[in-house]
Amino acid sequence: MIDVPDLPLNDGHTIPQFGLGVWQVPNSGVAAAMNSAFEAGYRSVDTAALYRNEEGVGDAIAASGIPRENLFITTKLWGSDSGYDGAMRGFDESIGKLRLDYVDLYLIHWPGRSGSKYVEAWKALEQLRADGRARSVGVSNFEISHLRRVFDSTGTVPAVNQIELHPEQPETKLRAFHAEHGILTEAYSPLAVGRLVGNRTVGALATKYDRTPAQILLRWNIQLGNRVIPKSVRPHRIRENINVFDFELADDDMATLTSLGGRA
């Protein structure tokens, strides 16, 4: 079983660097994917209200037999422009479907169009953290302007910003802003929804390191210091994906990947 390192968060908690994403996995299929992941050493699962599979995630957690304290569960608030009361209701619905007393990380899924609404939602997340119902709180798909508004309005820095991140979209400026303010960068769609798996440059590096293209792309994110949550429902892919902690990409190969910058 793979031993996944933990990364520190700015609130004193830690988070596994690698987890399973379950976007687009239906309730009927999420338990099988999670079981394969747990067998391979995953202890972190990322879901969301939008994914409509929180019930299945909760069922898989309950059936796993893994002590709750050994799992790291993330879910996300949809309709982040719903303000304080809406965020509280959204959290109650999610935690009820998951059948948990708390989540390890709760995120605002999108900033929405109204800054005042996502700031009010953020205040609800602060209260959930204070109450111990969400151990850590953060955001997803926030840009620098959104993050600055949260800072300026509340004085609190999110623990995490979950963003699409891969060599075609390295988000260098946003990652630098995260580093400056102590925000962990969490990467979703690390394979560019599969587009980069067939990239010739990635393929050449896969041959060089005797790894799969997916492992090369995931290792790139790992070496940047990011948390990464690839999605898969295939047991062999789930096992392959997490097997990225026993090799390193050379600096020039890291630079080559970062410089892809949108080339197919």
C-alpha positions in Angstrom: 0.0 0.0 0.0 1.4 3.4 -1.0 2.3 5.7 1.9 1.0 9.2 0.9 2.7 12.2 2.5 0.7 14.9 4.3 1.0 18.6 3.5 0.6 21.4 6.1 -2.3 23.8 6.0 -2.3 27.3 7.3 -4.7 26.4 10.1 -2.5 23.9 11.7 -4.1 20.8 10.1 -2.6 18.6 7.5 -3.9 17.1 4.2 -2.9 14.1 2.2 -1.0 15.2 -0.9 -2.9 12.6 -3.0 -6.6 11.8 -3.1 -9.4 10.4 -5.3 -11.7 12.8 -7.2 -15.2 11.5 -7.8 -16.5 14.1 -10.3 -19.0 12.5 -12.7 -19.0 9.2 -10.8 -22.6 8.3 -10.1 -23.9 7.1 -6.7 -24.1 3.6 -8.2 -20.4 3.5 -9.1 -18.7 5.5 -6.5 -18.4 2.7 -3.9 -16.5 0.5 -6.3 -14.1 3.3 -7.2 -13.6 4.2 -3.5 -13.0 0.5 -2.5 -10.3 0.2 -5.1 -8.7 3.5 -3.9 -8.8 2.4 -0.3 -7.1 -0.9 -1.2 -4.4 1.1 -3.0 -3.7 3.4 -0.1 -5.9 6.4 -0.8 -7.4 7.9 2.4 -8.7 11.1 0.9 -11.9 11.5 -1.2 -13.1 14.7 -2.9 -16.8 15.1 -3.6 -19.2 18.0 -3.9 -22.9 18.8 -3.7 -22.8 19.4 -7.5 -21.6 15.8 -8.1 -24.8 14.3 -6.7 -22.9 11.4 -5.3 -22.5 12.4 -1.6 -24.9 9.6 -0.5 -22.7 7.0 -2.3 -19.6 8.4 -0.8 -21.1 8.2 2.6 -22.2 4.6 2.0 -18.6 3.7 0.9 -17.1 5.4 4.0 -19.5 3.5 6.3 -18.8 0.2 4.7 -15.0 0.6 4.5 -14.3 -0.2 8.1 -11.5 2.4 8.1 -11.6 4.6 11.2 -13.0 8.0 10.5 -9.9 9.7 11.9 -7.8 8.0 9.2 -9.9 9.5 6.4 -9.8 13.0 4.8 -13.2 13.9 3.3 -13.8 17.0 1.2 -17.1 18.3 -0.1 -18.1 21.6 -1.6 -20.9 24.2 -1.5 -22.7 24.7 -4.7 -24.5 28.0 -5.5 -21.9 29.9 -3.6 -23.8 33.1 -4.2 -26.4 31.9 -1.7 -24.9 33.9 1.2 -24.5 33.0 4.8 -27.8 31.2 5.4 -27.6 29.3 2.1 -24.1 28.1 2.9 -25.3 26.8 6.2 -28.2 25.0 4.6 -25.9 23.6 1.9 -23.5 22.3 4.5 -26.3 20.6 6.5 -27.6 18.9 3.4 -24.1 17.7 2.4 -23.1 16.4 5.8 -26.5 14.7 6.1 -26.0 12.8 2.8 -22.4 11.9 3.8 -23.7 10.8 7.2 -20.7 12.3 9.0 -20.3 14.5 12.0 -17.7 16.6 10.3 -15.8 17.0 7.1 -12.1 17.6 6.9 -12.4 20.3 4.3 -15.3 22.3 3.1 -14.9 24.5 0.0 -16.9 27.2 -1.8 -17.1 25.5 -5.2 -17.2 28.7 -7.3 -17.1 32.4 -6.5 -20.2 33.2 -8.6 -21.0 36.6 -9.9 -21.7 38.5 -6.6 -18.7 39.2 -4.4 -20.9 40.1 -1.5 -22.6 36.7 -1.7 -19.4 34.6 -1.7 -18.0 36.7 1.2 -21.1 36.0 3.2 -20.8 32.4 2.3 -17.2 32.5 3.5 -18.3 33.9 6.9 -20.6 30.8 7.2 -17.6 28.6 6.5 -15.6 30.4 9.2 -18.4 29.6 11.7 -18.5 25.9 10.6 -14.8 25.8 11.3 -15.2 27.4 14.7 -17.9 24.9 15.5 -15.7 22.0 14.5 -18.1 20.8 11.8 -15.5 21.6 9.1 -12.0 21.1 10.2 -10.6 23.2 7.5 -12.2 25.6 5.0 -11.2 26.9 1.6 -12.3 27.8 -1.9 -12.3 26.4 -5.4 -11.9 28.2 -8.8 -11.1 31.5 -7.1 -8.9 34.0 -8.9 -6.6 36.5 -7.2 -9.3 39.2 -7.2 -11.7 36.8 -5.4 -9.1 35.8 -2.9 -8.2 39.5 -2.2 -11.8 40.3 -1.5 -12.1 37.5 1.0 -8.9 38.7 2.7 -10.0 42.3 2.8 -13.5 41.6 3.9 -12.9 39.0 6.6 -9.2 39.0 7.4 -9.1 35.2 7.0 -7.0 33.3 4.5 -8.5 30.2 2.9 -6.5 27.0 3.6 -6.9 25.7 0.1 -7.8 26.9 -3.4 -8.7 24.0 -5.6 -8.1 24.9 -9.3 -7.7 23.2 -12.7 -4.0 22.7 -13.0 -1.8 20.8 -15.4 1.1 21.6 -17.8 -1.3 23.1 -20.4 -2.6 25.4 -17.6 0.2 25.8 -15.0 -1.3 28.8 -13.3 2.1 30.2 -12.4 0.9 33.6 -11.2 -1.9 32.2 -9.1 0.3 29.6 -7.6 2.8 32.3 -6.6 0.0 34.3 -5.0 -1.0 31.2 -3.1 2.6 30.6 -1.9 2.8 34.3 -0.8 -0.3 34.0 1.4 0.1 30.4 2.7 -2.7 28.9 0.6 -2.3 25.3 -0.5 -2.8 24.7 -4.2 -5.0 21.8 -5.0 -5.1 20.5 -8.6 -8.1 19.0 -10.2 -8.2 17.7 -13.8 -4.4 17.1 -13.6 -4.5 15.1 -16.8 -6.3 17.9 -18.6 -9.4 15.6 -18.8 -7.2 13.1 -20.6 -5.9 15.4 -23.3 -2.3 15.4 -22.2 -2.1 11.6 -21.9 -1.5 11.4 -25.6 0.9 14.4 -25.8 4.2 13.5 -27.5 6.4 15.3 -25.0 4.6 13.6 -22.1 4.9 10.3 -23.9 8.7 10.7 -24.4 9.1 11.4 -20.7 7.0 8.4 -19.9 9.4 6.2 -22.0 12.4 7.9 -20.4 11.2 7.2 -16.8 9.5 3.9 -17.6 6.2 5.3 -16.3 2.7 5.9 -17.8 2.0 9.4 -19.2 -0.5 9.9 -16.4 2.2 9.2 -13.8 4.4 11.7 -15.4 1.7 14.4 -15.3 0.8 13.6 -11.7 4.4 13.6 -10.6 4.8 17.1 -12.2 2.1 18.4 -9.8 3.5 16.5 -6.9 6.9 18.0 -7.4 5.4 21.5 -7.6 4.2 20.9 -4.0 0.5 20.7 -5.0 -2.2 18.4 -3.7 -3.6 16.4 -6.6 -7.0 14.5 -6.9 -7.2 12.6 -10.2 -10.5 10.9 -11.0 -10.8 7.3 -12.2 -13.2 4.4 -11.8 -10.8 1.8 -13.3 -9.0 -0.2 -10.5 -5.7 -0.5 -12.4 -5.7 3.2 -13.2 -6.5 4.1 -9.6 -3.5 1.9 -8.5 -1.2 3.4 -11.2 -2.2 7.0 -10.4 -1.1 6.9 -6.8 2.2 5.1 -7.6 4.1 8.4 -8.1 6.1 8.7 -4.9 9.1 6.6 -5.7 10.7 8.6 -8.6 11.5 12.2 -9.4 11.5 14.2 -12.6 14.7 16.1 -13.4 14.6 19.8 -13.2 14.8 20.3 -17.0 12.0 17.8 -17.5 9.8 19.7 -15.0 10.6 22.9 -17.0 9.8 21.1 -20.3 6.4 20.1 -19.0 5.6 23.6 -17.5 6.5 25.2 -20.8 3.9 23.2 -22.8 1.6 26.1 -22.1 -1.3 25.0 -24.3 0.6 23.0 -27.0 -1.3 19.7 -27.8 
